[in-house]
Amino acid sequence: MASSAAGGVVIVGSGLIGRSWAMLFASGGFEVKLYDIEQEQITNALENIRKELKMLEQSDSLKGSLSAEQQLSLISGCSNIAEAVEGAMHIQECVPENLDLKKKIFAQLDRIVDDRVVLSSSTSCLMPSKLFAGLVHVKQCIVAHPVNPPYYVPLVELVPHPETAPATMDRTHALMKKIGQSPVRVLKEIDGFVLNRLQYAIISEAWRLVEEGVVTPCDLDLVMSDGLGMRYAFIGPLETMHLNAEGFLSYCDRYSEGMNRVLKTFGPVPEFSRATVEKVHQAMRMKVPDDPGHLAARRQWRDDCLMRLAKLKSQLQPQ
């Protein structure tokens, strides 16, 4: 177990993502301070974490080698930011996705931290150059963007500010590996990072295929869940190409002409017209009614599936 002398982790913001990060760091044996402005929010977050860790333990899905009680004992709440960050080695910001709010938090942290701590943001779309502009400790700043829900989906995108020190990237990469996540180094900042750029490319073509009457919304989703998604759960698009021929060069020799021809038919970025929005909305509501109860139940089912898939993947991964 990590000792407090080695420096703990501070989570700024006790919402869904903040709670998930707290659980992940505790699973790796790190002392975690959960900071929020309202004591009531902290109390609720700690109770929520307690229930979730107990549930994970009962279903044999708890991460790390410590018991739920041991992990819980590592997490404490704090409503004084200066007190929370004292002696920390990593600070993970998880406040709502608002540039002004996040900048305000980082300016506050910038004034009170030392030269050793890593300042990390969970933002999914704000550019590091905007987020960390003008900070004294900019070399210690990085984006560590998790995927929702982070406890079951291990990917973390590490995105540097142009002035982020290589050591900050290395330390954060090592820390993410230590808590069982799968960090990727985004070598330079780009709008949307990597995951959302890939996701938006898929959404864009999915939209066109539905809008042009090529396929129904439900069948479109089936193409992904029972087709591409089956192999993408284990290997990415580039390795898929490599395995679908006698290696990557062979695939490109064989299929690049056809890919080029099809890609030229893709057309402009969709306008996301209201008519198609309504069409897809109705199809999705037939499958999962959009009242809070049905949506929550379906999310729970999704998370259970992800939990079981994560277990399967850990058994199947080549050592």
C-alpha angles and dihedrals in degrees: 000000000000113000122227088242088069089058127258136236126261122206114201108205126027101219126117096293093042091051091049092051090049090054093047095050092046089051087059091053097256124143107242130200114197110207126196134151094239120061089207091059090051092049091050092046093051091049090049091050091049092054093045096048091048090050091049091050092050092051091046091242100114113131123229131021098280125093121249090256092051091049092047090052089059094057121078134165128238131181096188111081096199090052092045096054097045109123094357120150096192131027118193114196115209106167121135118295097267120126096211093048093047092046089051091052093048092047088053092048091045090062096052108034129090128234094266106059122093114230108209132180127206092208116146098200115007114110115241090226089061096037098051099030113144098006118145091217095047091132087064094050126102140153114241102185113191126198119243118280092028096185091064102027107059102193117118120181112214109204121181131212108236087257098044110129116243087234090061090055092046094048093047092046091052092046093051091050090050092057092047100258125133107237121195123196112231097203095209134006119269131169110271092013111231108298096052093044089056091042093050092049089056092044090050095054092039088055093050093049092052094041092051092050095245094129139358119257092249094048090047089057090047090056087061102036097043097027126028094012093058093066097029087063087071109019133027130238095267095052088044088059090047092053096041092068136017090295134312097296090051091051092051093046090050103040111020093093092053093044090051092050093050095043090055089061094058096095129195128331108284120254090221091234121209093240092060091042088057093045093052092040092057092047092050092047090053088056099037117010109227099232115118094253097054093042092050092049092050091048089051089051089049092050091048089052091048091049091053092044091051089052091049092048092052089053093047101042113114106247 
